[in-house]
Amino acid sequence: MKRVAIIGGGISGLTAAFHLQKARALGSDLHYTVIEAGHRLGGSMYSDRVEGCLVEAGPDSFLTEKPWALTLCEELGIDDQLIGSNDAQRKTYIAVNNRLIAMPDGLMFMVPTKLVPTALSPLFSWGTKLRMARELMHPPRPMTGDETVGELVERHFGAEVLDRLADPLLSGVYGGDANKLSARAVLPRFVEMEERYGSLSKAMLAHNKVRAMAGGQPPRPLFSSLKDGMQQMVDAIVARLDPSALRLRTRVRAVYPQGDRWRLAIDMGGNEMFDAVIVATPANVTGALLEGVDRDLADDLLDMTYSSSVTVTLGYHMDQLRHLPPGFGFLVPRSEGRRMLACTFVHNKFPHRAPADKGVLRCFLGGTRDEAVLNLTDDEIMATVRRELQEIVKLEAPPMFDRVYRWRGAMAQYESGHIARVARTENRLKDIPGLEVAGNAYHGIGVPDCIREGMNAANGIVQTLSAAAAQAR
Ligand SMILES: Cc1cc2nc3c(=O)[nH]c(=O)nc-3n(C[C@H](O)[C@H](O)[C@H](O)COP(=O)(O)OP(=O)(O)OC[C@H]3O[C@@H](n4cnc5c(N)ncnc54)[C@H](O)[C@@H]3O)c2cc1C
């Protein structure tokens, strides 16, 4: 029986374990062990219920368009628990000078596709609107270097669109800085569109036309989640795993090759031998663990930067929130000089998240530009959030409950050089059979991306082990 170690019990590591469990059920002669430093499984996926309201500490949903999370839910038999975002209410606001301005209709990410709503929107100055119109004439242009998202957006639409749309949108997803994130890695479709069409607006319009001509399919909700929260996915996976294979409160210190096996140095537990290893920790941890395996590989992984964030959930009586506009919530541009990056109106975004007489707001703080917020006390964070909510949306009432969660170094930043770094990492790993990595540092930071990573890592190990077994016969 071959022994496989999975280091890290977040969604990446758990998905790997689930696929190894499946391989075992199909006859693979292997045993896996999930080794998790924390006291619970799920990593940044954690849901709680407070006063009948669902509180998501980390991710609250995933993009429906990326299929891997939906497929996993089907395999786990929890697809009947899936819910879609309430897209009829899908309106997002930008907070400007303590006023919420709706993002104009037809805006796709930051690209305008409808003339009239954009022209009438108070979100942009006339200079920006003219620039948006001129963008339609942008000539096709191959991207040679590794431009940042900021450079790409500013080249097409100008600094105001970068400040009021692109930067806050990316802060919401990556906790990152548009002036550092790589356009190729974060917005690959935009890079392709520019190469083919020049104008991003023209490309989006062409894309919409093709989709409309294909017709047929009713539009799917933009986001999907689970009735009882993202934790439901974690619980459903864990229920399928061998309980004796799950080790909590156990930190791996280092991984060393030893002959054709692997030695794990484990906190308090000494050393343990395995035949294969999946490292599903953040890349900078993975780099440190693999220093004794391959210096170049470790250096590339250690170079990867991460952002930290704080989520604050506040529960209210619905009466106290009646004055809020309809919609999913608002984003706060950096130029507003606030600590809050975004606020989701949870009860509008998803049904089932709060009873009819209650409402839930979820605020995001931190990111690469404000790591210091993680060092504030919960009381200081709450005071900041309440002051900013009062100033931006005139919400004075004290919340019925509140929860503060800190996520240190949880979001990988795909900065310039990311694609080349990941390619080098994967090339090195090809020469190291029996070692795989997974997580949000490589091919996408969303939950579906991590699920795909975990699945691929498990399949890679199963293939390596069966090739070795075939050779030994
Ligand atoms: C606040 C927040 C909101 C988000 N919102 C969304 C969203 O709405 N939609 C979406 O798709 N994605 C979202 N994401 C991103 C997504 O949740 C993450 O990318 C994903 O959950 C990462 O999973 P993972 O398993 O790769 O890593 P993690 O969840 O970080 O798990 C890694 C695990 O490794 C363990 N570990 C670390 N070091 C060691 C060691 N030495 N030994 C043993 N164990 C170790 C850690 O304790 C941890 O449990 C969000 C992330 C955060 C933080």
The ligand as an SDF file (V2000), in Angstrom:
LIG
                    3D

 53 58  0  0  0  0  0  0  0  0999 V2000
  -11.9830   36.5770    2.8550 C   0  0  0  0  0  0  0  0  0  0  0  0
  -11.9570   35.7450    1.5990 C   0  0  0  0  0  0  0  0  0  0  0  0
  -13.0200   35.7960    0.7180 C   0  0  0  0  0  0  0  0  0  0  0  0
  -13.0080   35.0250   -0.4450 C   0  0  0  0  0  0  0  0  0  0  0  0
  -14.0880   35.0450   -1.2670 N   0  0  0  0  0  0  0  0  0  0  0  0
  -14.1450   34.2060   -2.3200 C   0  0  0  0  0  0  0  0  0  0  0  0
  -15.3620   34.0540   -3.0470 C   0  0  0  0  0  0  0  0  0  0  0  0
  -16.3710   34.6590   -2.7220 O   0  0  0  0  0  0  0  0  0  0  0  0
  -15.3730   33.1820   -4.1030 N   0  0  0  0  0  0  0  0  0  0  0  0
  -14.2680   32.4480   -4.4360 C   0  0  0  0  0  0  0  0  0  0  0  0
  -14.3420   31.6650   -5.4060 O   0  0  0  0  0  0  0  0  0  0  0  0
  -13.1130   32.5390   -3.7380 N   0  0  0  0  0  0  0  0  0  0  0  0
  -13.0320   33.3910   -2.6850 C   0  0  0  0  0  0  0  0  0  0  0  0
  -11.8960   33.4560   -1.9420 N   0  0  0  0  0  0  0  0  0  0  0  0
  -10.7280   32.6650   -2.3490 C   0  0  0  0  0  0  0  0  0  0  0  0
  -10.8300   31.1990   -1.9440 C   0  0  0  0  0  0  0  0  0  0  0  0
  -11.6270   31.0670   -0.8160 O   0  0  0  0  0  0  0  0  0  0  0  0
   -9.4340   30.6520   -1.6410 C   0  0  0  0  0  0  0  0  0  0  0  0
   -8.5710   30.8920   -2.7260 O   0  0  0  0  0  0  0  0  0  0  0  0
   -9.4770   29.1500   -1.3610 C   0  0  0  0  0  0  0  0  0  0  0  0
  -10.4220   28.8340   -0.3650 O   0  0  0  0  0  0  0  0  0  0  0  0
   -8.0840   28.6790   -0.9630 C   0  0  0  0  0  0  0  0  0  0  0  0
   -8.1270   27.3130   -0.6300 O   0  0  0  0  0  0  0  0  0  0  0  0
   -6.7840   26.5000   -0.3700 P   0  0  0  0  0  0  0  0  0  0  0  0
   -7.1490   25.1610    0.0980 O   0  0  0  0  0  0  0  0  0  0  0  0
   -5.9060   26.5770   -1.5680 O   0  0  0  0  0  0  0  0  0  0  0  0
   -6.0120   27.3330    0.7430 O   0  0  0  0  0  0  0  0  0  0  0  0
   -6.4210   27.5970    2.2630 P   0  0  0  0  0  0  0  0  0  0  0  0
   -7.8710   27.6890    2.4330 O   0  0  0  0  0  0  0  0  0  0  0  0
   -5.5720   28.7420    2.6880 O   0  0  0  0  0  0  0  0  0  0  0  0
   -5.9390   26.2760    3.0080 O   0  0  0  0  0  0  0  0  0  0  0  0
   -4.5920   25.9960    3.2450 C   0  0  0  0  0  0  0  0  0  0  0  0
   -4.5110   25.1820    4.5200 C   0  0  0  0  0  0  0  0  0  0  0  0
   -3.1560   24.8110    4.7500 O   0  0  0  0  0  0  0  0  0  0  0  0
   -2.9260   24.8130    6.1410 C   0  0  0  0  0  0  0  0  0  0  0  0
   -1.4830   24.9110    6.3730 N   0  0  0  0  0  0  0  0  0  0  0  0
   -0.6700   25.9780    6.1400 C   0  0  0  0  0  0  0  0  0  0  0  0
    0.5960   25.6610    6.4700 N   0  0  0  0  0  0  0  0  0  0  0  0
    0.6020   24.3840    6.8940 C   0  0  0  0  0  0  0  0  0  0  0  0
    1.6240   23.4830    7.3300 C   0  0  0  0  0  0  0  0  0  0  0  0
    2.9200   23.8550    7.4050 N   0  0  0  0  0  0  0  0  0  0  0  0
    1.2760   22.2130    7.6920 N   0  0  0  0  0  0  0  0  0  0  0  0
   -0.0270   21.8110    7.6050 C   0  0  0  0  0  0  0  0  0  0  0  0
   -1.0220   22.6320    7.1940 N   0  0  0  0  0  0  0  0  0  0  0  0
   -0.7190   23.8890    6.8310 C   0  0  0  0  0  0  0  0  0  0  0  0
   -3.7010   26.0330    6.6140 C   0  0  0  0  0  0  0  0  0  0  0  0
   -3.9760   25.9580    8.0090 O   0  0  0  0  0  0  0  0  0  0  0  0
   -4.9570   25.9590    5.7600 C   0  0  0  0  0  0  0  0  0  0  0  0
   -6.0120   25.2590    6.3880 O   0  0  0  0  0  0  0  0  0  0  0  0
  -11.8880   34.1950   -0.7480 C   0  0  0  0  0  0  0  0  0  0  0  0
  -10.8030   34.1360    0.1580 C   0  0  0  0  0  0  0  0  0  0  0  0
  -10.8370   34.8870    1.3200 C   0  0  0  0  0  0  0  0  0  0  0  0
   -9.6920   34.7890    2.2950 C   0  0  0  0  0  0  0  0  0  0  0  0
  1  2  1  0
  2  3  1  0
  2 52  2  0
  3  4  2  0
  4  5  1  0
  4 50  1  0
  5  6  2  0
  6  7  1  0
  6 13  1  0
  7  8  2  0
  7  9  1  0
  9 10  1  0
 10 11  2  0
 10 12  1  0
 12 13  2  0
 13 14  1  0
 14 15  1  0
 14 50  1  0
 15 16  1  0
 16 17  1  0
 16 18  1  0
 18 19  1  0
 18 20  1  0
 20 21  1  0
 20 22  1  0
 22 23  1  0
 23 24  1  0
 24 25  2  0
 24 26  1  0
 24 27  1  0
 27 28  1  0
 28 29  2  0
 28 30  1  0
 28 31  1  0
 31 32  1  0
 32 33  1  0
 33 34  1  0
 33 48  1  0
 34 35  1  0
 35 36  1  0
 35 46  1  0
 36 37  1  0
 36 45  1  0
 37 38  2  0
 38 39  1  0
 39 40  1  0
 39 45  2  0
 40 41  1  0
 40 42  2  0
 42 43  1  0
 43 44  2  0
 44 45  1  0
 46 47  1  0
 46 48  1  0
 48 49  1  0
 50 51  2  0
 51 52  1  0
 52 53  1  0
M  END
$$$$
